[in-house]
Amino acid sequence: MSEKTVIQRYITALGDQDWAALEKLYAPDVTMYAPTAWGVTGVEFLLKFCQEIHHAHPGIRAVLHDEFFSADGTRAAFRFALHWHNTGSYFGNAPTGESGSSIEQHTVRIEDGRIVEQVVGVSTLGLHFLQKEAWGVAYVTDAVDPAPEIVSAPRAESRP
């Protein structure tokens, strides 16, 4: 079997809660752009963010479905699914008990084999809010990615 890509190692480390491996994938001064954390810098924040996701969703499963790299290997885009059940607190917020699957799209910039910038597919959700609240359009509650799995991190027991 060939060596895993940076993205495959990211999904595996995220799913396995392998914080040491995840830390090695990021540059110390990585910058993340996500709906809940725009322009946040530092690997410490990213690790805490990922740990909180696992605390809030024990047993969360991450599955990579697509990955693309620039010809020079300095940029990558990928799509993955998260299968989750919110039974734990998240940054002090009480669990909701809700569960489902969601699909995320990320782009990363890579230098010397490490992620230096990560952008999570972002939407202000204004139009979606209008569709749901004003028009009563139902949201997809369990999105199953149509592509085959490239790599999957098995559902793990919650770890400290």
C-alpha positions as a Markdown table, in Angstrom:
| # | Residue | x | y | z |
|---|---|---|---|---|
| 1 | Met | 0.0 | 0.0 | 0.0 |
| 2 | Ser | 1.3 | 3.4 | -0.9 |
| 3 | Glu | 2.1 | 6.1 | 1.8 |
| 4 | Lys | -0.9 | 8.1 | 2.9 |
| 5 | Thr | -1.2 | 11.7 | 1.7 |
| 6 | Val | -1.2 | 14.7 | 4.2 |
| 7 | Ile | -5.0 | 14.8 | 3.9 |
| 8 | Gln | -5.4 | 11.1 | 4.6 |
| 9 | Arg | -3.1 | 11.3 | 7.6 |
| 10 | Tyr | -5.2 | 14.3 | 8.8 |
| 11 | Ile | -8.5 | 12.5 | 8.6 |
| 12 | Thr | -7.0 | 9.4 | 10.3 |
| 13 | Ala | -5.4 | 11.4 | 13.1 |
| 14 | Leu | -8.7 | 13.4 | 13.6 |
| 15 | Gly | -10.8 | 10.3 | 13.7 |
| 16 | Asp | -8.4 | 8.4 | 15.9 |
| 17 | Gln | -7.9 | 11.4 | 18.3 |
| 18 | Asp | -4.2 | 11.1 | 17.7 |
| 19 | Trp | -3.3 | 14.6 | 18.9 |
| 20 | Ala | 0.5 | 14.0 | 18.5 |
| 21 | Ala | 0.1 | 13.0 | 14.9 |
| 22 | Leu | -2.3 | 15.9 | 14.3 |
| 23 | Glu | 0.1 | 18.4 | 15.8 |
| 24 | Lys | 2.9 | 17.1 | 13.5 |
| 25 | Leu | 0.7 | 17.8 | 10.5 |
| 26 | Tyr | 0.3 | 21.5 | 11.3 |
| 27 | Ala | 2.8 | 24.2 | 11.3 |
| 28 | Pro | 3.0 | 25.8 | 14.8 |
| 29 | Asp | 1.6 | 29.1 | 13.4 |
| 30 | Val | -1.1 | 27.6 | 11.2 |
| 31 | Thr | -4.1 | 29.9 | 10.5 |
| 32 | Met | -7.6 | 28.5 | 10.4 |
| 33 | Tyr | -10.7 | 30.1 | 8.7 |
| 34 | Ala | -13.9 | 28.4 | 9.8 |
| 35 | Pro | -17.5 | 29.6 | 10.5 |
| 36 | Thr | -16.8 | 29.6 | 14.3 |
| 37 | Ala | -13.2 | 30.6 | 14.2 |
| 38 | Trp | -12.2 | 33.1 | 11.5 |
| 39 | Gly | -8.5 | 33.8 | 11.2 |
| 40 | Val | -7.4 | 32.0 | 14.4 |
| 41 | Thr | -3.7 | 31.3 | 14.5 |
| 42 | Gly | -1.8 | 28.6 | 16.3 |
| 43 | Val | -1.7 | 24.8 | 16.5 |
| 44 | Glu | -2.8 | 24.9 | 20.1 |
| 45 | Phe | -6.2 | 26.3 | 19.2 |
| 46 | Leu | -6.7 | 23.7 | 16.4 |
| 47 | Leu | -5.9 | 20.9 | 18.8 |
| 48 | Lys | -8.3 | 22.3 | 21.4 |
| 49 | Phe | -11.0 | 22.7 | 18.8 |
| 50 | Cys | -10.6 | 19.1 | 17.6 |
| 51 | Gln | -10.6 | 17.8 | 21.2 |
| 52 | Glu | -13.8 | 19.7 | 21.9 |
| 53 | Ile | -15.4 | 18.2 | 18.8 |
| 54 | His | -14.6 | 14.7 | 20.1 |
| 55 | His | -15.7 | 15.6 | 23.7 |
| 56 | Ala | -19.1 | 16.9 | 22.3 |
| 57 | His | -19.5 | 13.9 | 20.0 |
| 58 | Pro | -17.9 | 10.8 | 21.5 |
| 59 | Gly | -17.4 | 8.2 | 18.8 |
| 60 | Ile | -17.6 | 10.7 | 15.9 |
| 61 | Arg | -16.5 | 9.1 | 12.7 |
| 62 | Ala | -14.5 | 11.0 | 9.9 |
| 63 | Val | -14.6 | 9.6 | 6.4 |
| 64 | Leu | -12.6 | 11.1 | 3.5 |
| 65 | His | -14.4 | 11.0 | 0.1 |
| 66 | Asp | -12.4 | 13.3 | -2.2 |
| 67 | Glu | -9.0 | 14.9 | -2.3 |
| 68 | Phe | -7.2 | 17.0 | -4.9 |
| 69 | Phe | -3.7 | 18.5 | -4.9 |
| 70 | Ser | -2.2 | 21.3 | -7.0 |
| 71 | Ala | 0.5 | 20.2 | -9.4 |
| 72 | Asp | 3.3 | 21.5 | -7.1 |
| 73 | Gly | 1.7 | 19.9 | -4.0 |
| 74 | Thr | 1.4 | 23.2 | -2.1 |
| 75 | Arg | -2.4 | 23.3 | -2.1 |
| 76 | Ala | -5.1 | 20.6 | -1.5 |
| 77 | Ala | -8.8 | 20.5 | -1.4 |
| 78 | Phe | -10.8 | 17.7 | 0.2 |
| 79 | Arg | -14.3 | 16.7 | 1.1 |
| 80 | Phe | -15.1 | 14.5 | 4.1 |
| 81 | Ala | -18.1 | 13.4 | 6.1 |
| 82 | Leu | -18.6 | 13.5 | 9.8 |
| 83 | His | -21.0 | 11.1 | 11.4 |
| 84 | Trp | -21.8 | 12.4 | 14.9 |
| 85 | His | -24.1 | 12.2 | 18.0 |
| 86 | Asn | -23.9 | 15.2 | 20.4 |
| 87 | Thr | -23.9 | 13.7 | 23.9 |
| 88 | Gly | -21.2 | 15.8 | 25.5 |
| 89 | Ser | -20.7 | 19.4 | 26.2 |
| 90 | Tyr | -19.0 | 21.7 | 23.6 |
| 91 | Phe | -17.0 | 24.6 | 25.0 |
| 92 | Gly | -19.3 | 24.7 | 28.0 |
| 93 | Asn | -22.5 | 24.3 | 26.0 |
| 94 | Ala | -24.9 | 21.6 | 27.1 |
| 95 | Pro | -25.3 | 18.5 | 24.8 |
| 96 | Thr | -28.4 | 18.5 | 22.6 |
| 97 | Gly | -28.7 | 14.8 | 22.0 |
| 98 | Glu | -29.0 | 15.4 | 18.2 |
| 99 | Ser | -27.2 | 13.2 | 15.7 |
| 100 | Gly | -26.5 | 13.1 | 12.1 |
| 101 | Ser | -24.0 | 13.3 | 9.3 |
| 102 | Ser | -22.5 | 16.3 | 7.7 |
| 103 | Ile | -20.2 | 16.9 | 4.7 |
| 104 | Glu | -17.4 | 19.5 | 4.9 |
| 105 | Gln | -15.1 | 20.9 | 2.2 |
| 106 | His | -11.7 | 22.2 | 3.2 |
| 107 | Thr | -8.8 | 23.7 | 1.4 |
| 108 | Val | -5.3 | 23.8 | 2.8 |
| 109 | Arg | -2.0 | 25.4 | 2.0 |
| 110 | Ile | 1.0 | 23.1 | 2.6 |
| 111 | Glu | 4.7 | 24.1 | 3.2 |
| 112 | Asp | 7.4 | 21.5 | 3.9 |
| 113 | Gly | 4.8 | 18.8 | 4.3 |
| 114 | Arg | 2.8 | 20.7 | 7.0 |
| 115 | Ile | -0.5 | 22.5 | 6.8 |
| 116 | Val | 0.0 | 26.3 | 7.2 |
| 117 | Glu | -3.5 | 27.4 | 6.4 |
| 118 | Gln | -6.9 | 25.7 | 6.5 |
| 119 | Val | -10.1 | 27.2 | 5.1 |
| 120 | Val | -13.4 | 25.4 | 5.9 |
| 121 | Gly | -16.2 | 25.8 | 3.4 |
| 122 | Val | -18.0 | 28.8 | 4.8 |
| 123 | Ser | -21.5 | 30.2 | 4.4 |
| 124 | Thr | -23.1 | 33.0 | 6.3 |
| 125 | Leu | -26.2 | 30.7 | 6.1 |
| 126 | Gly | -28.4 | 33.8 | 5.5 |
| 127 | Leu | -30.2 | 32.2 | 2.5 |
| 128 | His | -30.5 | 28.9 | 4.3 |
| 129 | Phe | -32.0 | 30.5 | 7.3 |
| 130 | Leu | -34.5 | 32.3 | 5.1 |
| 131 | Gln | -35.4 | 29.0 | 3.4 |
| 132 | Lys | -35.7 | 27.1 | 6.6 |
| 133 | Glu | -37.4 | 29.7 | 8.9 |
| 134 | Ala | -39.5 | 31.7 | 6.5 |
| 135 | Trp | -40.3 | 29.2 | 3.9 |
| 136 | Gly | -40.2 | 26.0 | 5.9 |
| 137 | Val | -37.8 | 24.2 | 3.6 |
| 138 | Ala | -36.5 | 21.1 | 5.4 |
| 139 | Tyr | -32.7 | 20.6 | 5.8 |
| 140 | Val | -31.0 | 17.4 | 5.1 |
| 141 | Thr | -30.4 | 15.8 | 8.4 |
| 142 | Asp | -28.3 | 12.8 | 7.4 |
| 143 | Ala | -26.1 | 13.5 | 4.4 |
| 144 | Val | -24.5 | 10.4 | 2.9 |
| 145 | Asp | -21.6 | 11.3 | 0.6 |
| 146 | Pro | -22.1 | 9.8 | -2.9 |
| 147 | Ala | -18.4 | 9.1 | -3.5 |
| 148 | Pro | -16.6 | 5.9 | -2.3 |
| 149 | Glu | -14.6 | 6.1 | 0.9 |
| 150 | Ile | -10.9 | 6.8 | 0.3 |
| 151 | Val | -9.9 | 6.4 | 4.0 |
| 152 | Ser | -12.0 | 6.0 | 7.1 |
| 153 | Ala | -11.0 | 6.4 | 10.7 |
| 154 | Pro | -13.1 | 3.9 | 12.7 |
| 155 | Arg | -15.5 | 5.1 | 15.3 |
| 156 | Ala | -13.4 | 5.2 | 18.4 |
| 157 | Glu | -14.3 | 5.2 | 22.0 |
| 158 | Ser | -14.0 | 8.6 | 23.7 |
| 159 | Arg | -10.5 | 9.1 | 24.9 |
| 160 | Pro | -9.3 | 11.6 | 27.5 |
